Amino acid sequence: MLTAYDDKEQVYHAIRAGASAYHAKDVSPGKLIDVIRHVSQGQYVVDNTIMDEKGIGEWLLKEFRRFGNGEIDREARFLSPLSPREMEILELVIRGMSNKEIAYYLGISHQTVKNHMTAILSKLGVADRTQATVYALRHGWVPLRER
């Protein structure tokens, strides 16, 4: 996203909405080309920092705590292709729980959690838990709670 606004909260909203990079429009042509190259390689560029999926996920979590509390689009949460149980498991993944911890917490088998995770990844078209987390955060499906 190339914009006249170089405001931290606007960066957060743009990335959450799906932007892979955010830069002020006064960027030099050479720098803009570098940013485009990074994005074309699947990376994210925010505040001149190049990040991978895990990095942007961590950045979104940090910025959510700063700007996102109370502004989740509640209607967007209902557009999720996941079942209520899958959403519950995804929320626990975002809270940092392992499959084993989720199984214990929910009183279900470890294999059942693994089956749900496989379904979650398949439905979202992502390869791993980190990508599922980023996807859910970007779409506002999962509210974050302070521990």
N, CA, C and O atoms as a GROMACS GRO file, in nm:
protein
  588
    1MET      N    1   0.085  -0.116   0.000
    1MET     CA    2   0.000   0.000   0.000
    1MET      C    3   0.090   0.122   0.000
    1MET      O    4   0.179   0.136   0.083
    2LEU      N    5   0.065   0.208  -0.092
    2LEU     CA    6   0.138   0.333  -0.104
    2LEU      C    7   0.041   0.444  -0.067
    2LEU      O    8  -0.066   0.456  -0.128
    3THR      N    9   0.076   0.525   0.031
    3THR     CA   10  -0.019   0.621   0.086
    3THR      C   11   0.046   0.750   0.133
    3THR      O   12   0.167   0.757   0.153
    4ALA      N   13  -0.036   0.851   0.150
    4ALA     CA   14   0.011   0.978   0.205
    4ALA      C   15   0.013   0.973   0.357
    4ALA      O   16   0.076   1.057   0.422
    5TYR      N   17  -0.056   0.875   0.415
    5TYR     CA   18  -0.066   0.865   0.560
    5TYR      C   19   0.040   0.771   0.615
    5TYR      O   20   0.043   0.653   0.581
    6ASP      N   21   0.126   0.824   0.698
    6ASP     CA   22   0.230   0.741   0.760
    6ASP      C   23   0.202   0.736   0.910
    6ASP      O   24   0.281   0.785   0.992
    7ASP      N   25   0.090   0.678   0.943
    7ASP     CA   26   0.043   0.671   1.080
    7ASP      C   27   0.042   0.526   1.126
    7ASP      O   28  -0.005   0.439   1.052
    8LYS      N   29   0.093   0.498   1.245
    8LYS     CA   30   0.106   0.360   1.294
    8LYS      C   31  -0.027   0.285   1.295
    8LYS      O   32  -0.032   0.167   1.260
    9GLU      N   33  -0.134   0.351   1.334
    9GLU     CA   34  -0.263   0.282   1.339
    9GLU      C   35  -0.314   0.251   1.198
    9GLU      O   36  -0.376   0.147   1.177
   10GLN      N   37  -0.288   0.339   1.104
   10GLN     CA   38  -0.329   0.314   0.965
   10GLN      C   39  -0.252   0.195   0.908
   10GLN      O   40  -0.306   0.116   0.830
   11VAL      N   41  -0.124   0.183   0.946
   11VAL     CA   42  -0.044   0.068   0.902
   11VAL      C   43  -0.107  -0.060   0.952
   11VAL      O   44  -0.124  -0.156   0.876
   12TYR      N   45  -0.142  -0.062   1.079
   12TYR     CA   46  -0.205  -0.180   1.139
   12TYR      C   47  -0.332  -0.219   1.062
   12TYR      O   48  -0.350  -0.335   1.026
   13HIS      N   49  -0.419  -0.122   1.038
   13HIS     CA   50  -0.546  -0.152   0.970
   13HIS      C   51  -0.522  -0.200   0.825
   13HIS      O   52  -0.592  -0.288   0.777
   14ALA      N   53  -0.424  -0.142   0.758
   14ALA     CA   54  -0.395  -0.182   0.620
   14ALA      C   55  -0.344  -0.326   0.616
   14ALA      O   56  -0.387  -0.404   0.531
   15ILE      N   57  -0.253  -0.362   0.704
   15ILE     CA   58  -0.199  -0.498   0.706
   15ILE      C   59  -0.308  -0.596   0.745
   15ILE      O   60  -0.319  -0.703   0.685
   16ARG      N   61  -0.388  -0.561   0.843
   16ARG     CA   62  -0.498  -0.648   0.884
   16ARG      C   63  -0.597  -0.670   0.770
   16ARG      O   64  -0.658  -0.776   0.759
   17ALA      N   65  -0.615  -0.567   0.686
   17ALA     CA   66  -0.708  -0.577   0.574
   17ALA      C   67  -0.650  -0.655   0.457
   17ALA      O   68  -0.723  -0.686   0.362
   18GLY      N   69  -0.520  -0.687   0.461
   18GLY     CA   70  -0.463  -0.770   0.356
   18GLY      C   71  -0.343  -0.713   0.284
   18GLY      O   72  -0.288  -0.780   0.196
   19ALA      N   73  -0.300  -0.593   0.316
   19ALA     CA   74  -0.181  -0.537   0.252
   19ALA      C   75  -0.057  -0.618   0.292
   19ALA      O   76  -0.048  -0.668   0.404
   20SER      N   77   0.035  -0.632   0.200
   20SER     CA   78   0.160  -0.704   0.229
   20SER      C   79   0.274  -0.609   0.262
   20SER      O   80   0.378  -0.649   0.313
   21ALA      N   81   0.252  -0.483   0.231
   21ALA     CA   82   0.353  -0.380   0.262
   21ALA      C   83   0.281  -0.247   0.277
   21ALA      O   84   0.169  -0.229   0.229
   22TYR      N   85   0.346  -0.155   0.344
   22TYR     CA   86   0.289  -0.023   0.367
   22TYR      C   87   0.403   0.077   0.361
   22TYR      O   88   0.504   0.063   0.431
   23HIS      N   89   0.386   0.177   0.275
   23HIS     CA   90   0.492   0.276   0.262
   23HIS      C   91   0.433   0.412   0.227
   23HIS      O   92   0.334   0.421   0.154
   24ALA      N   93   0.496   0.516   0.279
   24ALA     CA   94   0.455   0.653   0.245
   24ALA      C   95   0.487   0.679   0.098
   24ALA      O   96   0.583   0.624   0.044
   25LYS      N   97   0.406   0.762   0.033
   25LYS     CA   98   0.421   0.782  -0.111
   25LYS      C   99   0.546   0.861  -0.149
   25LYS      O  100   0.579   0.870  -0.267
   26ASP      N  101   0.616   0.917  -0.052
   26ASP     CA  102   0.739   0.988  -0.083
   26ASP      C  103   0.861   0.895  -0.087
   26ASP      O  104   0.975   0.941  -0.082
   27VAL      N  105   0.837   0.766  -0.096
   27VAL     CA  106   0.943   0.666  -0.103
   27VAL      C  107   1.022   0.684  -0.233
   27VAL      O  108   0.967   0.719  -0.337
   28SER      N  109   1.150   0.659  -0.225
   28SER     CA  110   1.233   0.670  -0.346
   28SER      C  111   1.200   0.555  -0.441
   28SER      O  112   1.160   0.447  -0.396
   29PRO      N  113   1.217   0.575  -0.572
   29PRO     CA  114   1.187   0.469  -0.668
   29PRO      C  115   1.265   0.340  -0.640
   29PRO      O  116   1.211   0.230  -0.653
   30GLY      N  117   1.391   0.353  -0.604
   30GLY     CA  118   1.472   0.234  -0.575
   30GLY      C  119   1.420   0.156  -0.456
   30GLY      O  120   1.415   0.033  -0.459
   31LYS      N  121   1.381   0.228  -0.352
   31LYS     CA  122   1.326   0.163  -0.232
   31LYS      C  123   1.193   0.096  -0.265
   31LYS      O  124   1.166  -0.015  -0.218
   32LEU      N  125   1.109   0.162  -0.346
   32LEU     CA  126   0.981   0.105  -0.384
   32LEU      C  127   1.001  -0.026  -0.462
   32LEU      O  128   0.927  -0.122  -0.442
   33ILE      N  129   1.098  -0.028  -0.550
   33ILE     CA  130   1.128  -0.150  -0.626
   33ILE      C  131   1.170  -0.262  -0.531
   33ILE      O  132   1.129  -0.376  -0.548
   34ASP      N  133   1.254  -0.228  -0.430
   34ASP     CA  134   1.295  -0.328  -0.331
   34ASP      C  135   1.174  -0.385  -0.256
   34ASP      O  136   1.164  -0.506  -0.235
   35VAL      N  137   1.083  -0.297  -0.217
   35VAL     CA  138   0.963  -0.340  -0.144
   35VAL      C  139   0.880  -0.434  -0.232
   35VAL      O  140   0.833  -0.538  -0.186
   36ILE      N  141   0.862  -0.397  -0.358
   36ILE     CA  142   0.783  -0.480  -0.451
   36ILE      C  143   0.848  -0.616  -0.467
   36ILE      O  144   0.779  -0.718  -0.473
   37ARG      N  145   0.979  -0.620  -0.475
   37ARG     CA  146   1.050  -0.749  -0.487
   37ARG      C  147   1.026  -0.837  -0.365
   37ARG      O  148   1.001  -0.957  -0.378
   38HIS      N  149   1.035  -0.777  -0.247
   38HIS     CA  150   1.012  -0.856  -0.124
   38HIS      C  151   0.870  -0.912  -0.120
   38HIS      O  152   0.850  -1.028  -0.085
   39VAL      N  153   0.773  -0.830  -0.156
   39VAL     CA  154   0.634  -0.874  -0.155
   39VAL      C  155   0.613  -0.986  -0.258
   39VAL      O  156   0.541  -1.082  -0.231
   40SER      N  157   0.676  -0.972  -0.375
   40SER     CA  158   0.660  -1.076  -0.478
   40SER      C  159   0.721  -1.209  -0.435
   40SER      O  160   0.688  -1.314  -0.490
   41GLN      N  161   0.810  -1.205  -0.336
   41GLN     CA  162   0.871  -1.327  -0.282
   41GLN      C  163   0.795  -1.380  -0.160
   41GLN      O  164   0.840  -1.472  -0.092
   42GLY      N  165   0.678  -1.319  -0.133
   42GLY     CA  166   0.595  -1.366  -0.023
   42GLY      C  167   0.627  -1.304   0.111
   42GLY      O  168   0.578  -1.351   0.214
   43GLN      N  169   0.708  -1.201   0.113
   43GLN     CA  170   0.743  -1.136   0.238
   43GLN      C  171   0.654  -1.015   0.262
   43GLN      O  172   0.579  -0.973   0.174
   44TYR      N  173   0.663  -0.961   0.381
   44TYR     CA  174   0.587  -0.843   0.422
   44TYR      C  175   0.687  -0.733   0.457
   44TYR      O  176   0.795  -0.762   0.509
   45VAL      N  177   0.651  -0.608   0.429
   45VAL     CA  178   0.740  -0.497   0.461
   45VAL      C  179   0.659  -0.393   0.536
   45VAL      O  180   0.565  -0.334   0.483
   46VAL      N  181   0.699  -0.370   0.662
   46VAL     CA  182   0.633  -0.271   0.747
   46VAL      C  183   0.742  -0.194   0.821
   46VAL      O  184   0.830  -0.253   0.882
   47ASP      N  185   0.734  -0.062   0.815
   47ASP     CA  186   0.834   0.023   0.881
   47ASP      C  187   0.977  -0.015   0.841
   47ASP      O  188   1.066  -0.021   0.925
   48ASN      N  189   0.996  -0.040   0.713
   48ASN     CA  190   1.126  -0.080   0.657
   48ASN      C  191   1.178  -0.211   0.715
   48ASN      O  192   1.297  -0.241   0.704
   49THR      N  193   1.091  -0.289   0.776
   49THR     CA  194   1.127  -0.420   0.830
   49THR      C  195   1.068  -0.527   0.739
   49THR      O  196   0.949  -0.523   0.707
   50ILE      N  197   1.151  -0.621   0.698
   50ILE     CA  198   1.107  -0.731   0.612
   50ILE      C  199   1.072  -0.849   0.703
   50ILE      O  200   1.152  -0.889   0.787
   51MET      N  201   0.950  -0.904   0.685
   51MET     CA  202   0.903  -1.011   0.772
   51MET      C  203   0.848  -1.128   0.689
   51MET      O  204   0.802  -1.110   0.577
   52ASP      N  205   0.854  -1.247   0.749
   52ASP     CA  206   0.791  -1.364   0.691
   52ASP      C  207   0.653  -1.380   0.757
   52ASP      O  208   0.610  -1.292   0.831
   53GLU      N  209   0.584  -1.492   0.730
   53GLU     CA  210   0.450  -1.515   0.787
   53GLU      C  211   0.453  -1.509   0.940
   53GLU      O  212   0.366  -1.447   1.002
   54LYS      N  213   0.551  -1.572   1.001
   54LYS     CA  214   0.559  -1.573   1.147
   54LYS      C  215   0.582  -1.432   1.199
   54LYS      O  216   0.520  -1.390   1.297
   55GLY      N  217   0.670  -1.359   1.134
   55GLY     CA  218   0.700  -1.223   1.177
   55GLY      C  219   0.579  -1.131   1.168
   55GLY      O  220   0.553  -1.052   1.259
   56ILE      N  221   0.504  -1.140   1.058
   56ILE     CA  222   0.386  -1.053   1.044
   56ILE      C  223   0.278  -1.094   1.143
   56ILE      O  224   0.203  -1.010   1.192
   57GLY      N  225   0.270  -1.224   1.173
   57GLY     CA  226   0.174  -1.269   1.275
   57GLY      C  227   0.206  -1.211   1.411
   57GLY      O  228   0.117  -1.165   1.482
   58GLU      N  229   0.333  -1.213   1.448
   58GLU     CA  230   0.375  -1.156   1.576
   58GLU      C  231   0.351  -1.006   1.577
   58GLU      O  232   0.308  -0.950   1.678
   59TRP      N  233   0.380  -0.940   1.465
   59TRP     CA  234   0.358  -0.796   1.454
   59TRP      C  235   0.209  -0.763   1.470
   59TRP      O  236   0.174  -0.669   1.541
   60LEU      N  237   0.122  -0.841   1.404
   60LEU     CA  238  -0.022  -0.819   1.415
   60LEU      C  239  -0.070  -0.836   1.559
   60LEU      O  240  -0.153  -0.758   1.607
   61LEU      N  241  -0.020  -0.937   1.628
   61LEU     CA  242  -0.058  -0.957   1.768
   61LEU      C  243  -0.019  -0.836   1.853
   61LEU      O  244  -0.099  -0.787   1.932
   62LYS      N  245   0.103  -0.790   1.835
   62LYS     CA  246   0.151  -0.674   1.911
   62LYS      C  247   0.068  -0.550   1.881
   62LYS      O  248   0.028  -0.478   1.973
   63GLU      N  249   0.042  -0.525   1.755
   63GLU     CA  250  -0.034  -0.406   1.716
   63GLU      C  251  -0.181  -0.418   1.755
   63GLU      O  252  -0.246  -0.318   1.784
   64PHE      N  253  -0.234  -0.540   1.755
   64PHE     CA  254  -0.373  -0.559   1.798
   64PHE      C  255  -0.387  -0.513   1.942
   64PHE      O  256  -0.483  -0.444   1.977
   65ARG      N  257  -0.293  -0.551   2.024
   65ARG     CA  258  -0.299  -0.511   2.166
   65ARG      C  259  -0.292  -0.359   2.179
   65ARG      O  260  -0.347  -0.302   2.274
   66ARG      N  261  -0.226  -0.296   2.085
   66ARG     CA  262  -0.211  -0.151   2.088
   66ARG      C  263  -0.333  -0.078   2.030
   66ARG      O  264  -0.380   0.019   2.089
   67PHE      N  265  -0.384  -0.124   1.916
   67PHE     CA  266  -0.489  -0.052   1.845
   67PHE      C  267  -0.621  -0.126   1.832
   67PHE      O  268  -0.725  -0.063   1.812
   68GLY      N  269  -0.620  -0.258   1.841
   68GLY     CA  270  -0.735  -0.334   1.799
   68GLY      C  271  -0.842  -0.362   1.900
   68GLY      O  272  -0.952  -0.402   1.862
   69ASN      N  273  -0.817  -0.343   2.027
   69ASN     CA  274  -0.915  -0.379   2.129
   69ASN      C  275  -1.048  -0.308   2.106
   69ASN      O  276  -1.055  -0.185   2.100
   70GLY      N  277  -1.153  -0.389   2.093
   70GLY     CA  278  -1.286  -0.334   2.082
   70GLY      C  279  -1.329  -0.296   1.942
   70GLY      O  280  -1.443  -0.252   1.924
   71GLU      N  281  -1.244  -0.310   1.842
   71GLU     CA  282  -1.284  -0.267   1.708
   71GLU      C  283  -1.304  -0.380   1.610
   71GLU      O  284  -1.321  -0.356   1.491
   72ILE      N  285  -1.301  -0.503   1.657
   72ILE     CA  286  -1.321  -0.617   1.567
   72ILE      C  287  -1.459  -0.606   1.504
   72ILE      O  288  -1.557  -0.577   1.573
   73ASP      N  289  -1.466  -0.630   1.376
   73ASP     CA  290  -1.594  -0.632   1.306
   73ASP      C  291  -1.665  -0.762   1.344
   73ASP      O  292  -1.632  -0.869   1.292
   74ARG      N  293  -1.762  -0.752   1.432
   74ARG     CA  294  -1.830  -0.870   1.484
   74ARG      C  295  -1.897  -0.951   1.373
   74ARG      O  296  -1.902  -1.074   1.381
   75GLU      N  297  -1.948  -0.885   1.271
   75GLU     CA  298  -2.013  -0.958   1.162
   75GLU      C  299  -1.913  -1.043   1.085
   75GLU      O  300  -1.948  -1.152   1.040
   76ALA      N  301  -1.791  -0.995   1.068
   76ALA     CA  302  -1.689  -1.070   0.993
   76ALA      C  303  -1.660  -1.204   1.058
   76ALA      O  304  -1.626  -1.301   0.990
   77ARG      N  305  -1.674  -1.210   1.190
   77ARG     CA  306  -1.647  -1.334   1.261
   77ARG      C  307  -1.741  -1.446   1.216
   77ARG      O  308  -1.703  -1.563   1.216
   78PHE      N  309  -1.862  -1.411   1.179
   78PHE     CA  310  -1.960  -1.511   1.140
   78PHE      C  311  -1.940  -1.557   0.996
   78PHE      O  312  -2.011  -1.648   0.951
   79LEU      N  313  -1.848  -1.498   0.923
   79LEU     CA  314  -1.822  -1.538   0.786
   79LEU      C  315  -1.718  -1.650   0.779
   79LEU      O  316  -1.679  -1.692   0.670
   80SER      N  317  -1.673  -1.696   0.892
   80SER     CA  318  -1.574  -1.802   0.899
   80SER      C  319  -1.629  -1.934   0.847
   80SER      O  320  -1.743  -1.970   0.877
   81PRO      N  321  -1.549  -2.007   0.767
   81PRO     CA  322  -1.592  -2.139   0.720
   81PRO      C  323  -1.573  -2.248   0.826
   81PRO      O  324  -1.603  -2.364   0.801
   82LEU      N  325  -1.524  -2.211   0.942
   82LEU     CA  326  -1.493  -2.308   1.046
   82LEU      C  327  -1.615  -2.336   1.134
   82LEU      O  328  -1.700  -2.249   1.154
   83SER      N  329  -1.620  -2.458   1.185
   83SER     CA  330  -1.727  -2.494   1.280
   83SER      C  331  -1.699  -2.425   1.413
   83SER      O  332  -1.588  -2.377   1.436
   84PRO      N  333  -1.798  -2.419   1.501
   84PRO     CA  334  -1.775  -2.358   1.633
   84PRO      C  335  -1.660  -2.426   1.709
   84PRO      O  336  -1.582  -2.358   1.775
   85ARG      N  337  -1.649  -2.558   1.699
   85ARG     CA  338  -1.540  -2.628   1.769
   85ARG      C  339  -1.405  -2.593   1.707
   85ARG      O  340  -1.306  -2.575   1.779
   86GLU      N  341  -1.401  -2.583   1.574
   86GLU     CA  342  -1.276  -2.545   1.508
   86GLU      C  343  -1.237  -2.403   1.546
   86GLU      O  344  -1.119  -2.374   1.566
   87MET      N  345  -1.334  -2.314   1.556
   87MET     CA  346  -1.305  -2.177   1.599
   87MET      C  347  -1.250  -2.176   1.741
   87MET      O  348  -1.156  -2.102   1.773
   88GLU      N  349  -1.309  -2.258   1.827
   88GLU     CA  350  -1.263  -2.267   1.965
   88GLU      C  351  -1.117  -2.315   1.970
   88GLU      O  352  -1.036  -2.262   2.045
   89ILE      N  353  -1.086  -2.414   1.890
   89ILE     CA  354  -0.949  -2.466   1.885
   89ILE      C  355  -0.855  -2.361   1.828
   89ILE      O  356  -0.744  -2.343   1.880
   90LEU      N  357  -0.896  -2.292   1.724
   90LEU     CA  358  -0.811  -2.187   1.666
   90LEU      C  359  -0.784  -2.076   1.768
   90LEU      O  360  -0.672  -2.024   1.775
   91GLU      N  361  -0.884  -2.039   1.847
   91GLU     CA  362  -0.863  -1.939   1.952
   91GLU      C  363  -0.758  -1.986   2.052
   91GLU      O  364  -0.675  -1.907   2.097
   92LEU      N  365  -0.759  -2.114   2.085
   92LEU     CA  366  -0.661  -2.168   2.179
   92LEU      C  367  -0.522  -2.173   2.116
   92LEU      O  368  -0.422  -2.151   2.185
   93VAL      N  369  -0.515  -2.200   1.987
   93VAL     CA  370  -0.387  -2.196   1.916
   93VAL      C  371  -0.330  -2.055   1.923
   93VAL      O  372  -0.211  -2.036   1.949
   94ILE      N  373  -0.414  -1.956   1.900
   94ILE     CA  374  -0.370  -1.816   1.903
   94ILE      C  375  -0.324  -1.776   2.043
   94ILE      O  376  -0.237  -1.691   2.059
   95ARG      N  377  -0.383  -1.838   2.144
   95ARG     CA  378  -0.339  -1.813   2.281
   95ARG      C  379  -0.207  -1.883   2.313
   95ARG      O  380  -0.152  -1.867   2.422
   96GLY      N  381  -0.157  -1.963   2.217
   96GLY     CA  382  -0.026  -2.024   2.234
   96GLY      C  383  -0.026  -2.168   2.284
   96GLY      O  384   0.079  -2.220   2.320
   97MET      N  385  -0.141  -2.231   2.286
   97MET     CA  386  -0.148  -2.368   2.336
   97MET      C  387  -0.104  -2.468   2.230
   97MET      O  388  -0.130  -2.450   2.111
   98SER      N  389  -0.039  -2.574   2.275
   98SER     CA  390  -0.004  -2.687   2.187
   98SER      C  391  -0.126  -2.777   2.171
   98SER      O  392  -0.225  -2.762   2.242
   99ASN      N  393  -0.119  -2.870   2.077
   99ASN     CA  394  -0.229  -2.965   2.059
   99ASN      C  395  -0.256  -3.044   2.187
   99ASN      O  396  -0.371  -3.068   2.222
  100LYS      N  397  -0.150  -3.083   2.254
  100LYS     CA  398  -0.165  -3.160   2.378
  100LYS      C  399  -0.235  -3.076   2.485
  100LYS      O  400  -0.322  -3.125   2.556
  101GLU      N  401  -0.196  -2.950   2.497
  101GLU     CA  402  -0.259  -2.861   2.595
  101GLU      C  403  -0.406  -2.836   2.560
  101GLU      O  404  -0.491  -2.831   2.649
  102ILE      N  405  -0.435  -2.821   2.432
  102ILE     CA  406  -0.574  -2.800   2.388
  102ILE      C  407  -0.658  -2.923   2.422
  102ILE      O  408  -0.770  -2.911   2.471
  103ALA      N  409  -0.603  -3.042   2.396
  103ALA     CA  410  -0.675  -3.166   2.426
  103ALA      C  411  -0.709  -3.173   2.575
  103ALA      O  412  -0.823  -3.205   2.611
  104TYR      N  413  -0.614  -3.145   2.658
  104TYR     CA  414  -0.636  -3.148   2.803
  104TYR      C  415  -0.739  -3.043   2.844
  104TYR      O  416  -0.831  -3.073   2.920
  105TYR      N  417  -0.723  -2.922   2.793
  105TYR     CA  418  -0.813  -2.810   2.827
  105TYR      C  419  -0.958  -2.840   2.788
  105TYR      O  420  -1.050  -2.810   2.864
  106LEU      N  421  -0.976  -2.898   2.669
  106LEU     CA  422  -1.112  -2.926   2.620
  106LEU      C  423  -1.164  -3.064   2.661
  106LEU      O  424  -1.282  -3.093   2.641
  107GLY      N  425  -1.078  -3.146   2.718
  107GLY     CA  426  -1.121  -3.280   2.760
  107GLY      C  427  -1.148  -3.373   2.642
  107GLY      O  428  -1.238  -3.456   2.647
  108ILE      N  429  -1.068  -3.357   2.535
  108ILE     CA  430  -1.081  -3.443   2.418
  108ILE      C  431  -0.945  -3.507   2.391
  108ILE      O  432  -0.845  -3.469   2.453
  109SER      N  433  -0.941  -3.602   2.301
  109SER     CA  434  -0.815  -3.671   2.274
  109SER      C  435  -0.722  -3.583   2.190
  109SER      O  436  -0.764  -3.493   2.117
  110HIS      N  437  -0.595  -3.614   2.202
  110HIS     CA  438  -0.493  -3.545   2.124
  110HIS      C  439  -0.519  -3.565   1.975
  110HIS      O  440  -0.502  -3.472   1.896
  111GLN      N  441  -0.561  -3.687   1.937
  111GLN     CA  442  -0.589  -3.718   1.797
  111GLN      C  443  -0.707  -3.635   1.745
  111GLN      O  444  -0.707  -3.592   1.630
  112THR      N  445  -0.807  -3.612   1.829
  112THR     CA  446  -0.922  -3.530   1.789
  112THR      C  447  -0.877  -3.387   1.760
  112THR      O  448  -0.922  -3.325   1.664
  113VAL      N  449  -0.789  -3.335   1.843
  113VAL     CA  450  -0.736  -3.200   1.819
  113VAL      C  451  -0.660  -3.198   1.687
  113VAL      O  452  -0.675  -3.105   1.607
  114LYS      N  453  -0.578  -3.300   1.663
  114LYS     CA  454  -0.503  -3.307   1.537
  114LYS      C  455  -0.597  -3.312   1.417
  114LYS      O  456  -0.572  -3.248   1.315
  115ASN      N  457  -0.706  -3.387   1.429
  115ASN     CA  458  -0.805  -3.394   1.321
  115ASN      C  459  -0.868  -3.257   1.296
  115ASN      O  460  -0.886  -3.216   1.181
  116HIS      N  461  -0.902  -3.188   1.404
  116HIS     CA  462  -0.959  -3.054   1.389
  116HIS      C  463  -0.858  -2.958   1.324
  116HIS      O  464  -0.895  -2.878   1.239
  117MET      N  465  -0.732  -2.967   1.365
  117MET     CA  466  -0.630  -2.879   1.307
  117MET      C  467  -0.613  -2.907   1.158
  117MET      O  468  -0.596  -2.813   1.080
  118THR      N  469  -0.616  -3.032   1.120
  118THR     CA  470  -0.608  -3.067   0.978
  118THR      C  471  -0.724  -3.005   0.901
  118THR      O  472  -0.706  -2.953   0.791
  119ALA      N  473  -0.843  -3.013   0.958
  119ALA     CA  474  -0.962  -2.954   0.893
  119ALA      C  475  -0.950  -2.802   0.885
  119ALA      O  476  -0.984  -2.742   0.783
  120ILE      N  477  -0.901  -2.739   0.991
  120ILE     CA  478  -0.883  -2.593   0.992
  120ILE      C  479  -0.788  -2.551   0.882
  120ILE      O  480  -0.818  -2.460   0.804
  121LEU      N  481  -0.673  -2.616   0.874
  121LEU     CA  482  -0.572  -2.582   0.773
  121LEU      C  483  -0.628  -2.600   0.633
  121LEU      O  484  -0.605  -2.518   0.544
  122SER      N  485  -0.701  -2.708   0.613
  122SER     CA  486  -0.760  -2.736   0.483
  122SER      C  487  -0.865  -2.632   0.445
  122SER      O  488  -0.864  -2.580   0.333
  123LYS      N  489  -0.955  -2.601   0.536
  123LYS     CA  490  -1.061  -2.504   0.508
  123LYS      C  491  -1.006  -2.365   0.480
  123LYS      O  492  -1.061  -2.292   0.397
  124LEU      N  493  -0.898  -2.328   0.548
  124LEU     CA  494  -0.840  -2.195   0.529
  124LEU      C  495  -0.741  -2.192   0.414
  124LEU      O  496  -0.700  -2.084   0.369
  125GLY      N  497  -0.701  -2.309   0.365
  125GLY     CA  498  -0.605  -2.316   0.256
  125GLY      C  499  -0.466  -2.269   0.297
  125GLY      O  500  -0.396  -2.204   0.220
  126VAL      N  501  -0.428  -2.304   0.420
  126VAL     CA  502  -0.297  -2.265   0.471
  126VAL      C  503  -0.217  -2.389   0.508
  126VAL      O  504  -0.272  -2.499   0.519
  127ALA      N  505  -0.086  -2.371   0.528
  127ALA     CA  506   0.001  -2.486   0.548
  127ALA      C  507   0.030  -2.518   0.695
  127ALA      O  508   0.066  -2.631   0.727
  128ASP      N  509   0.015  -2.420   0.784
  128ASP     CA  510   0.052  -2.446   0.923
  128ASP      C  511  -0.024  -2.357   1.020
  128ASP      O  512  -0.102  -2.270   0.979
  129ARG      N  513  -0.001  -2.380   1.148
  129ARG     CA  514  -0.070  -2.308   1.255
  129ARG      C  515  -0.043  -2.158   1.250
  129ARG      O  516  -0.134  -2.078   1.274
  130THR      N  517   0.078  -2.120   1.217
  130THR     CA  518   0.112  -1.978   1.210
  130THR      C  519   0.030  -1.909   1.102
  130THR      O  520  -0.024  -1.801   1.124
  131GLN      N  521   0.022  -1.971   0.986
  131GLN     CA  522  -0.056  -1.912   0.877
  131GLN      C  523  -0.204  -1.906   0.913
  131GLN      O  524  -0.272  -1.810   0.879
  132ALA      N  525  -0.255  -2.008   0.983
  132ALA     CA  526  -0.395  -2.007   1.026
  132ALA      C  527  -0.419  -1.892   1.124
  132ALA      O  528  -0.523  -1.826   1.119
  133THR      N  529  -0.324  -1.870   1.212
  133THR     CA  530  -0.334  -1.760   1.309
  133THR      C  531  -0.339  -1.626   1.238
  133THR      O  532  -0.425  -1.543   1.267
  134VAL      N  533  -0.246  -1.604   1.146
  134VAL     CA  534  -0.243  -1.479   1.071
  134VAL      C  535  -0.374  -1.459   0.995
  134VAL      O  536  -0.430  -1.350   0.994
  135TYR      N  537  -0.422  -1.564   0.931
  135TYR     CA  538  -0.547  -1.558   0.854
  135TYR      C  539  -0.663  -1.516   0.944
  135TYR      O  540  -0.740  -1.426   0.910
  136ALA      N  541  -0.675  -1.581   1.060
  136ALA     CA  542  -0.784  -1.550   1.152
  136ALA      C  543  -0.774  -1.408   1.206
  136ALA      O  544  -0.876  -1.340   1.219
  137LEU      N  545  -0.654  -1.364   1.238
  137LEU     CA  546  -0.636  -1.228   1.289
  137LEU      C  547  -0.669  -1.124   1.182
  137LEU      O  548  -0.734  -1.024   1.211
  138ARG      N  549  -0.624  -1.149   1.062
  138ARG     CA  550  -0.653  -1.054   0.953
  138ARG      C  551  -0.801  -1.039   0.927
  138ARG      O  552  -0.849  -0.931   0.893
  139HIS      N  553  -0.875  -1.148   0.944
  139HIS     CA  554  -1.018  -1.146   0.918
  139HIS      C  555  -1.100  -1.109   1.042
  139HIS      O  556  -1.222  -1.101   1.035
  140GLY      N  557  -1.033  -1.086   1.154
  140GLY     CA  558  -1.103  -1.045   1.275
  140GLY      C  559  -1.191  -1.153   1.335
  140GLY      O  560  -1.286  -1.122   1.406
  141TRP      N  561  -1.161  -1.280   1.307
  141TRP     CA  562  -1.243  -1.390   1.356
  141TRP      C  563  -1.222  -1.419   1.502
  141TRP      O  564  -1.313  -1.465   1.571
  142VAL      N  565  -1.102  -1.393   1.550
  142VAL     CA  566  -1.067  -1.436   1.685
  142VAL      C  567  -1.028  -1.315   1.769
  142VAL      O  568  -0.926  -1.252   1.743
  143PRO      N  569  -1.107  -1.284   1.870
  143PRO     CA  570  -1.068  -1.174   1.958
  143PRO      C  571  -0.954  -1.219   2.049
  143PRO      O  572  -0.954  -1.331   2.099
  144LEU      N  573  -0.858  -1.133   2.068
  144LEU     CA  574  -0.747  -1.166   2.158
  144LEU      C  575  -0.783  -1.121   2.298
  144LEU      O  576  -0.842  -1.015   2.319
  145ARG      N  577  -0.747  -1.203   2.393
  145ARG     CA  578  -0.770  -1.168   2.533
  145ARG      C  579  -0.636  -1.163   2.603
  145ARG      O  580  -0.547  -1.243   2.575
  146GLU      N  581  -0.622  -1.069   2.693
  146GLU     CA  582  -0.500  -1.063   2.773
  146GLU      C  583  -0.499  -1.183   2.866
  146GLU      O  584  -0.601  -1.222   2.922
  147ARG      N  585  -0.382  -1.240   2.882
  147ARG     CA  586  -0.370  -1.357   2.970
  147ARG      C  587  -0.373  -1.315   3.114
  147ARG      O  588  -0.364  -1.399   3.204
   0.00000   0.00000   0.00000
